[in-house]
Amino acid sequence: MIQAYEYNQQNELIRPIEVFERDDEGNYIIPELCTTIAPPNNPSFYKAAFDVKKQQWYESATQEYIDSLKPAPLPPSDIELLKKQNALLSKQLTQLFAIFKGAESD
């Protein structure tokens, strides 16, 4: 038995398969749309695809697809919201004091 890797019509990796069948000379019979070349064990690959001419795997995922896999940013916490609100109120209060102080000196 040997390990092979099945890919679809777009050459994207589908799954690993085990090949048991042999020809009369004892060579394993690799099914169509399969290769014995293992895809890279690379965590940065999102969607491995096989280049039949070059006999190598490559990244086929678009940036849009990769971005869609990333989790959405978390909404700000209550404390973060309060900090922003406090900063805004402090700024407004400082501006009011400046206006009041300017009116007082007239």
N, C-alpha and C positions, 0 to 999 in steps of 0.2 A: 504494500500500500504506500502511496505517496500523497503528499498534500498538493492540491491545485487550488486556483483561485478563479472563481467564475465572475464574469463581468457581462453587462447588458449591451444592447446595440449602441449605446452612447459610450461604451467602454468603461462605465462606472462599476466599481467593485460591488458585487452583490453579496458574496459569501465565500468562505473557504469550503472546499469539498474534498472528500477522500476518493482517490482513484485506485481501483483494484484490478480492473481489466487490463490484460496484457495481450500483445500480438503473438504470432507464432515464434518470433525471435526472443520473446521474453521482455520486450520493451513495453512500458506502460502506454496505454492509449489515452491520450489527453483529449477530452471532449472539445467541441467547437466552443468559442467564446470563453476559453479557459487558458490559464498559463500556470506554470510551476514557479514562476518568479514571484516571490513573496512581496506584497506591498510593504513600503517602509513602515517600521514601527515608530512612527513619528506623530507625536500628539498634536503637532501643528497642522496635520492633514485633516481637512474636514470632509472631503469627498474625493477619495482616490479614484483615478481613472488610469487605464492602461493604454500606452502608446504602442500599438502593434508593430509599427515600423521600427521604432527605436528600442523596443522590448524593455520598456521601463515604465514605472508608475509616475504620475504627476498629479498635482492639485487641480481639480476641475471646478471647485466651488467658486462661485462669483462672490465679490465683496458683499453684495446685497444679501446673499444666502448666509454668509458668515455673520454679518451684522444681525440677521434675524435670529440667530441662535443665542446671542448675548442677552442676558436678562435685562429687563427694563430697569432704569434707575429707580431706587426707592424714593418715595415722597419724603420731604423733610420731616424730621421728628417734631413733636410739640415744643421741645426745648429750642431747637433751631428756629422754629417760627417765632417763638417768644423773644429770642435774641435779636432777630431781624426787626421785629415790631418795637422792641426796646430801643434799638439803635435809631430807628426812624423817629420815634417820639422824642428821644434825646436831641436829635438834630433839629426837629421842629421847635422844641423848647428853647434851644440855643438861639434860633432865628427870632423867636418871639421876644426873648430877653434883649436881643440886639435892637429890635424895632422899638421896644419899650424904652430902652436906655437912650436911643436917638431922639425919641419924642420928648423925653424928660429934659434933655439938654437944650431944647429949643426955647 
